[in-house]
Amino acid sequence: MISKRAFQTLRQIRQCLPGLVAALLLAGCKFLRPQADPTRFYILTVPPAVMERPARGKLTGWRIGFQPVEIPGYLRGRSMVVRTGTNEIHFAEFDRWAEPLEQGITRVLKETLRSAPNVESVSLNSHGGDSLDCDVSITILACEGVRSEHETSSIRFAAKWEIRTSRSDTPASKLGGFSATNVIWDGGGYTQLAERLSEAIAGAGRALAADLPVATNLSGRTTTPARP
């Protein structure tokens, strides 16, 4: 037999039950309601100045074979990377690259090289051959933002490369590199970070073009040094 106290408790639960069910239904509806995706995607872009190729007469210059760009393992994900300490990095959860980073870097480098006055053509993923004058391999050392609580935020981009030629009038191999210095980033806007990194990569492309060995005869053609 149910005691009077137990009977009162059951009656109270019964009275509260409709309200609990209604609350659960409202919570479920809110949970099932489509939520806006906060993820934003960014791409590296070729700076407008690079796209303005100088007028040329008959094309003369290096015909380059461009090997796949190598990047560190921590840059192979789609999340944009921000360095927050000497040995600490932050992966942006909702700010991501729209393409593999190595593909974006390759695209900007290729367009920058093609705009150089001493480069005739750039062939990707090439393995040399009689149609090419030199072969270039590039390793990216850093490509990220640097956020600091006590100093101005900036970007970090560095690359090294090897240029290999088979021409008798040029060195067989030449090493070079580029590092972006004193490039300010506001520390918060990932759109600006993508822009600053794009400019740095284009700077590396111009440095690479200037680093091509000076040659007086490329398959009967004459090439001129790159602009500073």
C-alpha positions in Angstrom: 0.0 0.0 0.0 1.4 3.4 -1.0 2.0 5.8 1.9 0.4 9.3 1.9 3.8 10.9 1.4 4.7 8.7 -1.5 1.3 9.4 -3.1 1.9 13.2 -2.8 5.3 12.8 -4.4 3.9 10.9 -7.3 1.2 13.5 -7.8 3.8 16.3 -7.8 5.8 14.4 -10.5 2.7 13.9 -12.5 1.9 17.5 -12.4 5.4 18.6 -13.4 5.7 15.9 -16.2 3.9 18.0 -19.0 6.2 20.9 -18.3 9.3 18.7 -18.5 8.2 17.1 -21.7 7.5 20.5 -23.2 11.0 21.8 -22.2 12.6 18.7 -23.7 10.8 19.2 -26.9 11.8 22.8 -27.2 15.4 21.9 -26.4 15.3 19.2 -29.1 13.9 21.6 -31.7 16.6 24.1 -30.9 19.3 21.4 -31.2 17.9 20.1 -34.5 17.6 23.6 -36.0 20.2 24.2 -38.7 23.2 26.2 -37.4 25.2 28.6 -39.5 28.7 27.2 -40.4 31.3 29.7 -39.0 34.1 28.2 -41.1 35.8 30.6 -43.5 38.0 29.6 -46.4 41.0 31.6 -47.8 43.2 31.4 -50.9 46.6 32.7 -51.8 46.4 35.3 -54.6 48.8 36.6 -57.1 49.5 40.3 -56.3 48.2 42.7 -59.1 51.7 44.0 -59.8 52.8 40.5 -60.7 50.0 40.0 -63.1 51.1 43.1 -65.0 53.6 41.4 -67.2 56.1 43.6 -69.0 55.7 43.9 -72.7 58.2 41.8 -74.6 59.3 41.3 -78.2 60.5 37.9 -79.1 60.4 35.8 -75.9 63.9 35.0 -74.6 64.8 33.6 -71.3 64.9 30.5 -69.1 62.6 27.6 -69.6 62.1 26.3 -66.1 61.0 22.9 -64.9 59.3 23.3 -61.6 59.3 20.4 -59.1 56.4 20.0 -56.5 56.9 22.3 -53.6 57.8 20.6 -50.3 56.3 21.9 -47.0 56.7 21.0 -43.4 54.2 18.4 -42.0 52.5 20.9 -39.7 51.5 23.0 -42.7 49.8 20.1 -44.6 46.4 20.5 -42.9 43.8 23.0 -44.1 43.8 25.0 -40.9 45.7 28.3 -41.1 48.6 28.3 -38.7 49.6 31.0 -36.2 52.8 30.8 -34.2 52.2 31.9 -30.6 55.6 31.0 -29.2 59.0 29.7 -30.1 57.8 26.1 -30.0 54.0 26.7 -29.9 51.5 27.0 -32.8 47.8 27.5 -33.0 45.6 25.8 -35.7 42.7 28.1 -36.5 39.6 25.9 -36.1 37.3 28.0 -38.4 39.8 29.7 -40.7 41.1 27.3 -43.3 42.9 27.2 -46.7 40.5 26.5 -49.6 43.2 24.3 -51.3 46.3 22.4 -50.1 48.8 25.0 -49.1 51.5 23.6 -51.4 49.2 24.0 -54.4 48.5 27.7 -53.6 52.2 28.4 -53.0 53.1 26.7 -56.3 50.5 28.7 -58.2 51.7 32.1 -56.9 55.4 31.2 -57.5 54.6 30.0 -61.0 52.8 33.2 -62.0 55.5 35.4 -60.4 58.2 33.5 -62.3 56.3 33.8 -65.6 56.2 37.6 -65.2 60.0 37.9 -64.8 61.7 39.3 -67.8 64.4 36.6 -67.8 61.9 33.7 -67.7 60.2 32.4 -70.9 58.1 29.5 -69.5 57.5 27.5 -66.3 56.5 23.8 -66.6 55.1 22.2 -63.4 56.1 18.7 -62.2 58.7 18.4 -64.9 61.6 16.0 -64.9 63.9 17.8 -67.2 64.5 17.2 -70.8 65.9 18.9 -73.9 63.0 21.4 -73.9 64.0 22.9 -70.5 67.0 25.0 -69.5 66.9 24.3 -65.8 65.1 22.5 -63.1 64.1 24.1 -59.8 63.1 22.4 -56.5 61.8 24.5 -53.6 61.4 23.7 -49.9 59.1 25.9 -47.8 60.5 26.4 -44.3 57.7 28.5 -42.8 54.3 30.0 -43.9 52.3 31.3 -41.0 51.3 34.2 -38.8 53.1 35.2 -35.7 51.0 36.5 -32.8 52.6 38.1 -29.8 51.1 39.8 -26.7 54.0 42.1 -26.2 55.2 42.8 -29.7 53.7 43.6 -33.1 52.2 40.6 -34.8 53.8 39.7 -38.1 54.1 36.9 -40.7 56.7 34.2 -41.1 57.6 33.0 -44.5 60.9 31.4 -45.6 61.9 29.2 -48.5 65.1 27.7 -49.9 65.7 26.3 -53.4 68.1 24.6 -55.7 68.5 25.5 -59.4 70.0 22.7 -61.6 71.1 23.3 -65.1 72.7 21.2 -67.8 74.1 24.2 -69.8 77.8 24.3 -70.3 77.9 28.1 -69.8 76.3 28.0 -66.4 77.0 26.4 -63.0 75.5 22.9 -62.7 73.8 23.7 -59.4 73.0 26.8 -57.4 71.4 27.2 -54.0 69.4 30.1 -52.8 66.6 31.2 -50.5 64.3 33.9 -49.3 62.9 35.1 -46.0 60.2 37.7 -45.5 61.2 40.3 -42.8 59.4 43.0 -41.0 56.0 42.2 -42.5 53.3 43.4 -40.1 50.0 41.5 -39.6 47.2 42.8 -37.3 47.2 39.6 -35.4 43.5 38.9 -35.9 42.3 39.2 -39.4 42.9 36.0 -41.4 42.1 37.8 -44.7 45.0 40.1 -44.1 47.2 37.1 -43.1 46.4 35.5 -46.5 47.2 38.7 -48.3 50.5 39.2 -46.5 51.6 35.6 -47.1 50.7 36.0 -50.8 52.9 39.0 -51.1 55.7 37.2 -49.3 55.5 34.2 -51.7 55.5 36.6 -54.7 58.7 38.2 -53.2 60.2 34.7 -53.1 59.4 34.2 -56.8 61.1 37.5 -57.7 64.1 36.5 -55.7 64.2 33.1 -57.4 64.1 34.7 -60.8 66.9 37.1 -59.9 68.9 34.0 -58.6 68.8 32.3 -62.0 72.4 31.9 -63.3 73.4 34.5 -65.9 73.7 32.8 -69.3 74.8 34.2 -72.6 73.3 31.4 -74.7 70.2 29.4 -74.1 69.6 27.2 -77.1 70.7 30.1 -79.3 68.7 32.6 -77.3 69.9 35.5 -75.2 68.6 36.2 -71.7 68.8 39.3 -69.6 69.2 39.5 -65.8 66.1 39.9 -63.7 65.1 43.2 -62.4 66.1 44.0 -58.9 
